[in-house]
Amino acid sequence: SGLPACELVPDHLNEVVMNLLQACVEDEPPRFARVAVSSKTRGDRVVVCIGGEAADIGAWFAQPRLQAIRSRIAEMGATASVIDGAIEIHLPAMPAG
């Protein structure tokens, strides 16, 4: 509620989030003891945050085995960055008009 509209295929966003959550807990030992998913606005964009209490999540997210997730994010017209121990997925804003 209150988030701006985005233009994307909802199933693709679901795929990205579920694959990231699965990757977060697959590591042995698991990368995260607890994973949090939240959404917020930044300017006119919706940002989905996936993170937890993990060290060096940037190096983890850059691993080659997560390339398919990063590719799907790009295919959606979204971008991803690692900020404050969380992966932030910046969703594409709805075009004006």
N, C-alpha and C positions, 0 to 999 in steps of 0.2 A: 504494500500500500504506500502510495506517495512516491514511488520510484518512477523516473522517466521511462517512456517507451523505448524499447530496443528493437532492432531488426535483425533477427537470426532464426535459425531452425531450433526450436526448443529441444528436440531430441539430441542435437549436436552438443548443446550446452550440458544436458544431462549426461551424455557420454563422457565429456571432458571431466566433469565433476566426479562421476563414479570411478573413472579410470585413475584420477589423481588420488582419490580416497583409497582405492585398492593399492596403488603403488606406495602410499604412505605407510600402510600397515604390513606390506609384504616383506620388507627388509627384515633380515635376521641379524641381530634383534631388531624389532620394529623401530622405524625412524622416529615415530611419535608415540608417546604414552597416551596422548589425547589429541584429537584433531577437532578443530572448530571450523565451521563454515558459516559465513555471514555475507550480507550484501549491504552496500551503502552507495551513496551518490558522491561523485566528485565532478563538480561542474554539471554538465548536461549528460554525463555518462553514469551508467550503473557499473559498480565494481563488485565482483564476487571474490571474497577472500577465503583462502583455504590455508590454514596454518596450525601450528601447535608449538610445543616446546621442543624445538630441535635446533641443533647447532649447524651452521653452515648450510642452510636450506638452498642457497643459491647454487652451490656445487652439486647438491643432490638433484635439483631441478634441471641442471645442464647435462645430466648423464645421457648418453646415447640411447639407453633403453626407454627414455621418456620422450623421444623424438616424435612418436606418433601423436602424443598428447599435444606437444607444442605445434605440430603441423595442423591438427584439427582446430586449435585456437586460431591460428592464422587463417585457415579456410573460412572460419566464421566471420572474418573481418575484425576480430578482436585482437588485443595485444595482452601480453603477460609480462609481469615484472615481479621481482622478489623484493619486498619491503618489510622491514621489521619482523622477520621470521615468518612471513606469510607469502603465499603466491597470490598475487592480485591479478585477476582477469578483468580487463577493461572492455566491456561489451560495446559494440557499435551503436551509436545513437540513431534514432529514427530520423531519416532525412526530412528536412524542413519542406513544407509545401503541402 
